[in-house]
């Protein structure tokens, strides 16, 4: 049950029909893990912390350091515990940039993305369907455009929050492309490989 201070803190989210009081309780009980992306990871973590995700693990950041980043995240939300969600146990795992194949123990929803010369490419895999092999095989040359770190972090945080709240949930992996031009976000089924034992 939400406390009075939590109701006040999250009031702008609670009034949204997609969130409500129960959704906010789900966020407070949830965990998210973030790896890669440097400053994009901090933008992503800041959005998740501000939204009320209860436990965050960000590679390279824990309650003891780097102190500035940890304190900044903690200051966004006193309900958020930094560094207590191992990747294998997180409800949502968010990978930014090049895929780290060593991180194959993903049990929850997997969200991945990186900046490209054309904009941003991202993918979302439903819980238990995160396919690191197909993701690694995806041809998406790295690049950058102005503001890509903040935009990438915000987009992946939004995808993570949607997964935690069950908004638009389905059992299909999706690929998203956001062009640096004025084009809208384009979503399509993830191009899984037919020979993949996870996806086929």
Beta strands, then each sheet from edge to edge (+ up, - down):
strand 1: 31-35
strand 2: 55-58
strand 3: 81-82
strand 4: 92-96
strand 5: 109-116
strand 6: 119-125
strand 7: 174-179
strand 8: 186-189
sheet 1: 3+ 2+ 1+ 4+ 5+ 6- 7+ 8-
end
